[in-house]
């Protein structure tokens, strides 16, 4: 069974299991899969790999495709141009496997392919080089720029790429965030690293304030954020790692977003202005179509029509920017792991948040905020401790790792999380990070 078919089945199962009653999908936060969001699903999925039209760039003289072909070139069309046999994919892996090791995070990106080496490579326009583990047999090394649809192994292992098909050269343009969006949702990167720690750029320190303490906003109503030129993070001063969960305070009282939180001893997080913070948040988010606005269609989220990026925020700033704006609260679950594994989790999270992830697409079931959290935790566990699939349908396990409430219950049951701390609100959020 192909990955596209599996996604279509997953979409149908979600629609069936949760008995949607609404005639149209309601906007929701793409960083969540809440109870009311699921209940509002009314899906009619015709092609999980559908690519919206974008731009005017053409793919040379290669044959075009109609809407029903999801915007991709078929093997037959490629055979006309290059010749070669049809793709024969390996058999599906065994039922019981590590949950996040089966090439599930989807990418749409441009680059050049080289198959004259073992393994072959795909080099993006930004210079990131992937090892091509699988590709259609009909795919040829032409030396020209290609736009491919592919899948990485897991959120914390982005070196290996499975190329599923080739898309029109302009397909990735549909997912590129605008300049206005990128100005608000900046991608962090590592300036340098030494024995003492990391020097980072594009860390969101928090909301800017006026002289009288008021939170400042841009003309479009989005907060003005404080972006230091440099932030130093010292893993050696890590005190405790947490799984964070943002929840609605009103109905349905459900988890809306999952993320990683790291608390440091004094001096663990400092900026170029001499300020210090006690916590960091690492979080997967989607690029907004409207800067700062995360309410986007649930069907488009399921079909993977939004690009993702990672944020690194100070924990104090993250809580202020979220709790004070949407009325939700944040709960922290301490990770019950040895300290060396918590440090490894921190370093992995920083590296992956700062990695080039151009073309990575959001998926409610396969690449969500909570999926990323569970995947990162899996990455520091021994083989026999990892969260795995079982005999039940994969969609059941995927949902357990997608819903923030279900994921924290699962990890608590496995002994990975301790009892949650009292939730953070506008009255107590600074206490945790000061004491």
Protein Blocks (a to p, Z undefined) as FASTA:
>chain_A
ZZklmmmmmmmmmmmmnopabfbdcdddfkbccfklmmmpccddfbfkbccdedjbdehj
accddfklnopacfklmmmmngpadddddddddfbdcfklnopaccdddddddfkbccdd
dddfkopacddfbdcfklccehpacddddddfblklckbccdfbdcdfklmmmmpccfkl
mmmmccdddfbdcfkbccdehiafbjcddfkopacddfkopacddddfbdcddfklpfbd
cddddddfbdehiafbdcddddddehkaccfkopacfbdcdddddddfbghiabdcfklm
mnopaccddddddfklmmmmmmmmnopacdddddfbdfklmmmmmmmmmmmmmpccehia
cdfklocfklmmmmmmmmmpcfklpccddfbdfklmmmmmmmmmlmmmmmmmnopaccdd
ddddfklmmmmmmZZ
